[in-house]
Amino acid sequence: MSPTPTGRLFGDDLVLTRTFRAPRADVWASLTDPARTARWFGPWEGDAAPGGTVKVQMAYEEGEPWMDMTIDACEPPRRLAISNVGEHGSWHLELVLTESAGVTELRFTQHLAGTEGVGEVGPGWEYYLDALVAAREDRPMPDFDDYYPSMKEHYEAQR
C-alpha cells in the first residue's frame, strides 16, 4: 500500500481532512469515547471537561507511552481542542466536524510552533487518521512504514 499524503501547511498550521459517510455524532464518538479511541489511537482516562486533563495512551507508539492532554475546548459534537506541553515539545490540536447530507468531514489541525519538524509530524498524523478510517470501517490497521519516510518530502516541500 502506498497512501497519498493529503495534509497542507497554512502558515504554521498543519491541516488534514478525512470524510466519513456517517452522522457527525457518530464520528464525534470515534474521537472522544475512550473505548473507540483505543481502536485507532489509544485509550484515555480522566476529566474530559474543558480545562480538565486526561491521560492518553499512544498505543501505536514504541513503549505505548501515556501523556497528559489538556482539554482546551469541547463543543460536542462539533469541536475539540486539546494540548500538551512536554518533553517532545508543545502540541496544540484542533478537531472540527461538519456534516452535510449524512457525510461528515473531519478537519484536523495541529497548530505548530514552527515548521521545522513537519516532515516527521505530517506522516504521523496521516497514519493516525487513516487508522481512524480503518477502525471505523473494520479494516486492518495501516502500516506506519507506508507513511514514513515516503511522505516526508511532501511535507518538507511546503515549508
C-alpha positions in Angstrom: 0.0 0.0 0.0 1.2 3.5 -0.7 -1.1 6.1 0.7 -1.2 9.6 -0.8 -0.4 12.4 1.6 -3.2 14.9 2.0 -2.0 17.4 4.6 -1.3 21.0 3.8 0.5 23.8 5.7 -1.2 27.1 6.1 1.4 29.2 7.8 2.2 27.3 11.0 -1.0 25.2 10.8 -0.8 21.6 9.6 -4.3 20.7 8.3 -5.5 17.2 7.3 -9.0 16.2 6.4 -10.9 12.9 6.3 -14.5 12.3 5.1 -17.0 9.8 6.6 -20.3 8.6 5.4 -21.7 8.8 8.9 -23.5 11.3 11.1 -21.4 13.8 12.9 -22.4 12.4 16.3 -21.0 9.0 15.4 -17.7 10.4 14.2 -17.5 12.5 17.3 -17.8 9.3 19.4 -14.9 7.9 17.5 -12.8 10.9 18.5 -14.0 11.1 22.2 -15.2 7.8 23.5 -12.2 6.0 25.2 -13.2 2.6 24.0 -13.4 3.8 20.4 -10.2 5.9 20.5 -8.4 2.8 21.8 -9.1 1.2 18.4 -7.1 3.7 16.4 -5.0 5.9 18.7 -5.2 4.8 22.2 -7.4 4.8 25.3 -7.7 7.8 27.6 -8.9 8.4 31.2 -9.5 11.5 33.3 -11.6 14.7 33.5 -12.7 15.3 29.9 -14.3 18.7 30.7 -12.9 21.9 29.3 -9.9 22.9 31.4 -9.6 19.3 32.6 -6.7 16.9 32.0 -6.8 13.4 30.5 -4.1 10.8 30.3 -3.9 9.5 26.7 -2.0 6.3 25.9 -0.4 6.4 22.5 -1.0 2.7 21.9 0.7 2.6 18.5 3.9 4.2 19.5 7.0 2.4 20.8 6.6 1.7 24.5 2.9 2.7 24.4 3.6 5.9 26.4 0.9 7.8 28.4 0.8 11.6 28.1 -1.2 14.3 29.8 -3.5 16.3 27.4 -5.4 19.4 28.5 -8.9 19.9 27.2 -8.8 23.4 25.8 -12.3 23.3 24.3 -15.0 20.7 24.0 -18.1 21.6 22.0 -19.9 18.3 21.2 -20.3 17.2 18.5 -18.5 19.9 16.6 -15.2 20.9 18.0 -12.5 19.5 20.3 -9.2 21.3 21.1 -6.5 19.7 23.2 -2.9 20.4 24.0 0.2 19.0 25.6 3.4 20.7 26.6 6.1 18.1 27.4 9.4 16.6 26.6 8.5 16.3 22.9 7.5 20.0 22.5 4.1 21.5 22.5 1.1 20.0 20.8 -2.0 22.2 20.1 -4.6 20.1 18.2 -8.0 21.1 17.0 -10.6 18.7 15.5 -13.6 20.2 13.8 -16.5 18.2 12.4 -19.0 19.4 9.8 -21.9 17.4 8.4 -23.9 17.7 5.2 -26.4 15.2 3.9 -25.1 12.4 6.1 -21.4 13.0 5.2 -19.1 14.3 7.9 -15.8 15.9 7.3 -13.1 15.9 10.0 -10.7 18.9 9.8 -7.7 18.1 11.9 -5.3 20.9 12.6 -2.1 20.9 14.5 -1.1 24.5 15.4 2.7 24.2 15.1 5.2 26.4 16.9 7.3 26.3 13.7 7.5 24.0 10.6 11.0 22.5 11.3 9.7 19.0 12.1 6.7 18.9 9.7 8.4 16.2 7.7 8.0 13.8 10.6 4.8 15.1 12.1 2.7 15.1 8.9 3.2 11.5 8.1 2.4 10.6 11.7 -1.0 12.3 11.5 -1.7 10.8 8.1 -1.1 7.3 9.7 -3.3 8.0 12.7 -6.2 9.5 10.6 -6.0 6.5 8.2 -6.1 4.3 11.3 -9.3 6.1 12.4 -10.8 5.3 9.0 -9.7 1.7 9.2 -11.1 1.3 12.7 -14.4 2.8 11.6 -14.6 0.5 8.6 -13.4 -2.6 10.5 -10.4 -2.9 8.2 -6.8 -3.8 9.2 -4.7 -1.0 10.6 -2.3 0.7 8.3 1.5 0.1 8.5 3.5 3.2 9.6 6.3 2.1 7.2 4.0 3.1 4.3 3.9 6.7 5.6 7.3 7.5 6.8 9.8 8.3 5.3 7.9 8.2 1.9 5.7 11.2 2.9 8.4 13.3 4.4 9.3 15.1 1.2 5.6 16.1 0.6 5.6 17.9 3.9 9.0 19.4 3.8 8.4 20.9 0.4 5.6 23.0 1.9 7.9 24.8 4.3 
